[in-house]
């Protein structure tokens, strides 16, 4: 199946029969961090912080198949993990971050999400300038955007910065893994906050259903040449996991439409993931549930996501 091939489904009915996945052109030449640092009297530590943030920003642009000629990129990061990657304390990190902010290379602010009836910081937003002379800034939409399901991540026991760092310590003690945080961990988090590993889920559908549900966000970051196969893999996993194998085309179309909407920066894949998390609990607790897909559609309509998914 080619990346641009339209998909059809008959259960449930969709207003739009065909969907063509958009293609995005990518510029291969990326900006160099040294050009932005040139002429600025910054401490070596501040320069290293900027180089790290710049590297993550470029990797995110490439993963999202976006052009590299933009002035800045906004990324979500856990400062505690970023500091370990840079081999410095958070005190040192924040001390030298101020110099980058003053120079206009970086703008940052803690991001807040709902956790039960309270608000908690779920990470830090960094606007990273990619061009000399451009002053990085965070906009209202950046701060209002929902980057992760904080309660779901904490409840999972594994999708948090703390659990990741604890796993590194445990691995060091048992000599089973490296202590250092890698750039790919930071990039993974920036693409799907809460996840520090973007390795492909098994394509034979033998992975746990939760693995697919929690990693839906990676579908919009998959290379266009591999996206059709990945969507098909996820559709099979969801159809089987939700005991809805006879409605495979419904799950395929649902994912393609969610990807299409996600290209408009609606965060629809994360919202869909949250809805599927609830559906997993329903399937487990509601013995004899005949139509998980139908229940999902009803839930999507109830919370207003269905109208977003069937947008032209």
Secondary structure as UniProt FT lines:
FT   TURN            3..4
FT   HELIX           33..37
FT   TURN            38..39
FT   HELIX           44..63
FT   TURN            64..65
FT   STRAND          72..77
FT   HELIX           79..86
FT   HELIX           90..103
FT   STRAND          106..115
FT   TURN            116..117
FT   STRAND          118..129
FT   TURN            132..133
FT   HELIX           140..144
FT   HELIX           150..156
FT   HELIX           161..174
FT   HELIX           183..191
FT   TURN            193..194
FT   TURN            203..204
FT   HELIX           209..214
FT   HELIX           216..221
FT   HELIX           224..241
FT   TURN            242..243
FT   HELIX           245..247
FT   HELIX           248..262
FT   TURN            263..265
FT   HELIX           268..285
FT   TURN            287..288
FT   HELIX           292..302
FT   TURN            303..304
FT   HELIX           305..309
//
